[in-house]
Amino acid sequence: MIPYAFTRRETGWSLERARALLGEMRGRRSCRAFSPEPVPRELIELAVEIAHTAPSGANRKPWRFVAIDDPAIKREIRLAAEAEERENYERRFPGEWTEALEPLGTGPEKPFLEIAPWLVVMLRVDVEVVAGRTRKNYYPMESFGIMSGFFLMACHQLGLATLTHTPSPMNFLRGICRRPANEKPTLLIPVGYPAADCVVPDIPKKPLYEALQWNRP
Ligand code: IYR
């Protein structure tokens, strides 16, 4: 054990930072129309490194990242994702789901998978072989969720737009990325700048009082 190098802040400082951060995070939107403008690799590496600082069950960090800017791989991913999504929208989705998606304007075409300069594939690792022994990771779902939240927030803070995309099923990504069978493709996150004419749905956000309870009613 070592001492925790924690910086204690004044409450005024914290409040100011919290309000500024809330303002910035309120401005984050899922982006479905990207500009092809390149993003330096170092920026992606830093965002991934920030995500990788996330806490995880027993510090196992049950995730892998594959960062892709190779146009040939992006094209392969787009074609495979669109094939799955076409099945979803035309056959697999129940009516209720397509209704819920209607106001978001989503559909089976995913041009952003080729246009965004980077695709970051995140894979969840529930079980892995370490030093010849198979071991189970702890709380992989929770850990993965925390990690991906760190990533989305980091990207927004760095001035990058993202989309949490989950083509379903997304096992095709394992083959395309040449990852082993114990790694489960879980999120496919395009990262870049919004296209100049990017629009987002004008939808209300659930008010905080519907989500937050203080103590007991
Ligand atoms: N994965 C599908 C459907 C979809 C699901 C949710 I939840 C969204 O917020 C948006 C879309 C698709 O990407 O089209």
Residues whose N, C-alpha, C, O or C-beta is under 5 A from the ligand:
A	BS01	IYR	T106 G107 T166 P167 S168
